[in-house]
């Protein structure tokens, strides 16, 4: 065997295996001989190389025995490789025999057509291969090496960098003020600004998607609210935060919730409604169903129904092109297969882990928005607001919100046109008004409608604002310094002052009411609440 291995040229893998078996027998024999004769403790060389741990392999030095072991391992590896190669060839032959005649089937013909078309398109890549190489084998090797390289890079990068565990959302214990509506449901709300008895203006703000009563006007200062005498009321939509869900929710019921909340909180005068992003849908509903109770409307990047039949082709094109692919997918699912939304919600904001706003809301943000998101103040607000929004852990209210956004609202923005007076008097003018646009504009909300937009808003496309203005010609459009979705509205003191100045004019502070009047109003409110509670 030793001479055959030394020749090296004609040895087959069978010979290699036989050599390994023979070597193993001699190895065990050497060990047995060593066990029979205990070597001298001082003879370290003989104990190790001749009759010790390695046994008596051959006559000669320990270096020669170690070299023989290397040759054995090399031969074993080569034999294993040859066996695997033969196994691969056998599997390939079996696959070829099994696939004979498949090309004549319908599926085979279709696959062959697509494969031929793809091969023709990628044929130019063969020009970069050596002329003596088979392209099929060459590209197989290239792809295999590439996959191994990517695997090695991923393994190395995983060892070098530590994996940061996702941050868990912290949901605080229930602490909201809650009030019972006429149908028995409880609504959680929050008040900021001046007390009810000294408020010059009252604003009620339904929140947007993935938000809560903690939003309202994010970052607005108490001092600014007091300067203008504003009472700001925010509340959790049904199923959000600490509010009870609604059994059959729609935009009509949403407007009624605003009305009943205002009555329950003692808001006797007309109030302003604030709609931000998706919350504008509920503000539009208030304009449609309770116009007599509203003093005015303040909209910020308002969302309209992207499937509104009054949208023209240009507006549809501009609106959908501005959104991310995931955002488009969410709208399509809400319109066609809303049951699938639950899966995506559980994978994102209902997973219990903290996430970024642009990922959860599928937003495309500008530089100022990204800068704002890095601020600790905003991050603290965002985490608190989202945690409260998902408190109940139920995807149903979020699904309802998404479906409401893209379904038939029951009204069009064209029905909310600002009131205008008749031009002229007399029978002739009245007859003309029957066929003129001015007469149609008489019906609808008579109060002011203000719409604010960032300078570069990529989330709510400008065409959506243009559509709202086209449907409501009397609305006033404002531009604020800031881009995207957050920076012109959230935690911007100058922006908030501009907004309040446009709505309320010169600040006059809270109302000054005598203590006797305050006591009278308090007693009257308590009496009304007692009567309402007894009747329900």
Secondary structure in CASP SS format (residue, H / E / C, confidence):
PFRMAT SS
TARGET T0000
AUTHOR 0000-0000-0000
METHOD secondary structure of the structure
MODEL  1
X C 1.00
X H 1.00
X H 1.00
X H 1.00
X H 1.00
X H 1.00
X H 1.00
X C 1.00
X C 1.00
X C 1.00
X C 1.00
X C 1.00
X H 1.00
X H 1.00
X H 1.00
X H 1.00
X H 1.00
X H 1.00
X H 1.00
X H 1.00
X H 1.00
X H 1.00
X H 1.00
X H 1.00
X H 1.00
X H 1.00
X H 1.00
X H 1.00
X H 1.00
X H 1.00
X H 1.00
X H 1.00
X H 1.00
X H 1.00
X H 1.00
X H 1.00
X C 1.00
X C 1.00
X C 1.00
X C 1.00
X C 1.00
X C 1.00
X C 1.00
X H 1.00
X H 1.00
X H 1.00
X H 1.00
X H 1.00
X H 1.00
X H 1.00
X C 1.00
X C 1.00
X C 1.00
X C 1.00
X C 1.00
X C 1.00
X C 1.00
X C 1.00
X C 1.00
X C 1.00
X C 1.00
X H 1.00
X H 1.00
X H 1.00
X H 1.00
X H 1.00
X H 1.00
X H 1.00
X H 1.00
X H 1.00
X H 1.00
X H 1.00
X H 1.00
X H 1.00
X H 1.00
X H 1.00
X H 1.00
X H 1.00
X H 1.00
X H 1.00
X H 1.00
X H 1.00
X H 1.00
X H 1.00
X H 1.00
X H 1.00
X H 1.00
X H 1.00
X H 1.00
X H 1.00
X H 1.00
X H 1.00
X H 1.00
X H 1.00
X H 1.00
X H 1.00
X H 1.00
X H 1.00
X C 1.00
X C 1.00
X C 1.00
X H 1.00
X H 1.00
X H 1.00
X C 1.00
X H 1.00
X H 1.00
X H 1.00
X H 1.00
X H 1.00
X H 1.00
X H 1.00
X H 1.00
X H 1.00
X H 1.00
X H 1.00
X H 1.00
X H 1.00
X H 1.00
X H 1.00
X H 1.00
X C 1.00
X H 1.00
X H 1.00
X H 1.00
X H 1.00
X H 1.00
X H 1.00
X C 1.00
X C 1.00
X C 1.00
X C 1.00
X C 1.00
X C 1.00
X H 1.00
X H 1.00
X H 1.00
X H 1.00
X H 1.00
X H 1.00
X H 1.00
X H 1.00
X H 1.00
X H 1.00
X H 1.00
X H 1.00
X H 1.00
X H 1.00
X H 1.00
X H 1.00
X H 1.00
X H 1.00
X H 1.00
X H 1.00
X H 1.00
X H 1.00
X H 1.00
X H 1.00
X H 1.00
X H 1.00
X C 1.00
X C 1.00
X C 1.00
X C 1.00
X C 1.00
X C 1.00
X C 1.00
X E 1.00
X C 1.00
X C 1.00
X C 1.00
X C 1.00
X C 1.00
X C 1.00
X C 1.00
X C 1.00
X E 1.00
X E 1.00
X E 1.00
X E 1.00
X C 1.00
X C 1.00
X C 1.00
X C 1.00
X C 1.00
X E 1.00
X E 1.00
X E 1.00
X E 1.00
X E 1.00
X E 1.00
X E 1.00
X E 1.00
X C 1.00
X C 1.00
X H 1.00
X H 1.00
X H 1.00
X C 1.00
X C 1.00
X E 1.00
X E 1.00
X E 1.00
X E 1.00
X E 1.00
X E 1.00
X C 1.00
X C 1.00
X C 1.00
X C 1.00
X C 1.00
X C 1.00
X C 1.00
X C 1.00
X C 1.00
X C 1.00
X C 1.00
X C 1.00
X C 1.00
X C 1.00
X C 1.00
X H 1.00
X H 1.00
X H 1.00
X H 1.00
X H 1.00
X H 1.00
X H 1.00
X C 1.00
X E 1.00
X E 1.00
X E 1.00
X E 1.00
X E 1.00
X E 1.00
X C 1.00
X C 1.00
X C 1.00
X C 1.00
X C 1.00
X C 1.00
X C 1.00
X C 1.00
X C 1.00
X C 1.00
X C 1.00
X C 1.00
X C 1.00
X C 1.00
X C 1.00
X H 1.00
X H 1.00
X H 1.00
X H 1.00
X H 1.00
X H 1.00
X H 1.00
X H 1.00
X H 1.00
X H 1.00
X H 1.00
X H 1.00
X H 1.00
X H 1.00
X C 1.00
X C 1.00
X C 1.00
X C 1.00
X C 1.00
X C 1.00
X E 1.00
X E 1.00
X E 1.00
X E 1.00
X E 1.00
X E 1.00
X H 1.00
X H 1.00
X H 1.00
X H 1.00
X H 1.00
X H 1.00
X H 1.00
X H 1.00
X H 1.00
X H 1.00
X H 1.00
X H 1.00
X H 1.00
X C 1.00
X H 1.00
X H 1.00
X H 1.00
X E 1.00
X E 1.00
X E 1.00
X E 1.00
X E 1.00
X E 1.00
X E 1.00
X C 1.00
X C 1.00
X C 1.00
X C 1.00
X C 1.00
X C 1.00
X C 1.00
X C 1.00
X C 1.00
X C 1.00
X C 1.00
X C 1.00
X H 1.00
X H 1.00
X H 1.00
X H 1.00
X H 1.00
X H 1.00
X H 1.00
X H 1.00
X H 1.00
X H 1.00
X C 1.00
X C 1.00
X H 1.00
X H 1.00
X H 1.00
X H 1.00
X H 1.00
X H 1.00
X H 1.00
X H 1.00
X H 1.00
X H 1.00
X H 1.00
X H 1.00
X C 1.00
X H 1.00
X H 1.00
X H 1.00
X H 1.00
X H 1.00
X H 1.00
X H 1.00
X H 1.00
X H 1.00
X H 1.00
X C 1.00
X C 1.00
X C 1.00
X C 1.00
X C 1.00
X E 1.00
X C 1.00
X C 1.00
X C 1.00
X H 1.00
X H 1.00
X H 1.00
X H 1.00
X C 1.00
X C 1.00
X C 1.00
X C 1.00
X C 1.00
X C 1.00
X H 1.00
X H 1.00
X H 1.00
X H 1.00
X H 1.00
X H 1.00
X H 1.00
X C 1.00
X C 1.00
X H 1.00
X H 1.00
X H 1.00
X H 1.00
X H 1.00
X H 1.00
X H 1.00
X H 1.00
X H 1.00
X H 1.00
X H 1.00
X H 1.00
X H 1.00
X H 1.00
X C 1.00
X C 1.00
X C 1.00
X C 1.00
X C 1.00
X C 1.00
X H 1.00
X H 1.00
X H 1.00
X H 1.00
X H 1.00
X H 1.00
X H 1.00
X H 1.00
X H 1.00
X H 1.00
X H 1.00
X C 1.00
X C 1.00
X C 1.00
X C 1.00
X C 1.00
X C 1.00
X H 1.00
X H 1.00
X H 1.00
X H 1.00
X C 1.00
X C 1.00
X C 1.00
X C 1.00
X C 1.00
X C 1.00
X C 1.00
X C 1.00
X C 1.00
X C 1.00
X H 1.00
X H 1.00
X H 1.00
X H 1.00
X H 1.00
X H 1.00
X H 1.00
X C 1.00
X C 1.00
X C 1.00
X H 1.00
X H 1.00
X H 1.00
X H 1.00
X C 1.00
X C 1.00
X C 1.00
X C 1.00
X C 1.00
X C 1.00
X C 1.00
X E 1.00
X E 1.00
X E 1.00
X E 1.00
X E 1.00
X E 1.00
X E 1.00
X E 1.00
X E 1.00
X C 1.00
X C 1.00
X C 1.00
X C 1.00
X C 1.00
X H 1.00
X H 1.00
X H 1.00
X H 1.00
X H 1.00
X H 1.00
X H 1.00
X H 1.00
X H 1.00
X H 1.00
X C 1.00
X C 1.00
X C 1.00
X C 1.00
X E 1.00
X E 1.00
X E 1.00
X E 1.00
X E 1.00
X E 1.00
X E 1.00
X E 1.00
X C 1.00
X C 1.00
X C 1.00
X C 1.00
X C 1.00
X C 1.00
X C 1.00
X C 1.00
X C 1.00
X H 1.00
X H 1.00
X H 1.00
X H 1.00
X H 1.00
X H 1.00
X H 1.00
X H 1.00
X H 1.00
X H 1.00
X H 1.00
X H 1.00
X C 1.00
X C 1.00
X C 1.00
X C 1.00
X C 1.00
X C 1.00
X C 1.00
X C 1.00
X C 1.00
X C 1.00
X H 1.00
X H 1.00
X H 1.00
X H 1.00
X H 1.00
X H 1.00
X H 1.00
X H 1.00
X H 1.00
X H 1.00
X H 1.00
X H 1.00
X H 1.00
X H 1.00
X H 1.00
X H 1.00
X H 1.00
X H 1.00
X H 1.00
X H 1.00
X H 1.00
X C 1.00
END
